[in-house]
Amino acid sequence: MQDLTALYRLTISNDLCDFPLSPAQSDELTRRTEELESQLSLSDDASTKLYEQIEAQMTKQVDAGLCKPSGDWAREYARQTEALTTPK
């Protein structure tokens, strides 16, 4: 569930903060998210509810600098999205 939460945070950051995401990263993010949702046997309603909870939490953090381009989350976001398309 932690991995799915992390993937949702990346998706939300792309939308909420307008952080960059290449087409390849977006495709991989979608693939991994769908794979985890399936592995966890989450219904559409359950995954939507979880996504919306995370989105609400993150939205509350915007004023505190969540979307600051030079902030901690921006650096972590960049690290995590880079890892999406880095060969293992």
C-alpha positions, 0 to 999 in steps of 0.5 A: 500500500505504501508503494501505491501511495507513493505512486499516487503522490507522484501523479498528484504532484504532476497535476497539483504542482505542475512538476514535469513528467515525460511521456515515458515516465507517465506511461510507467507510472500508469502501468505500475499504479494499475499493477499495484491496484490489481495486486492489492485487489482494490476496487475502483471505489477504494482506489479513488477514495485513497487517491482523493485522501492523498490529494486532499492532504497534499493540497493542504501542504501547498501553502507550506511550500509543497510545490516550491521548485527548489523544495525538498518534495520537488527534489524527491519527486525528481528522484522518484520520477527519474527512477521510473524509467531508469533500467534496473 
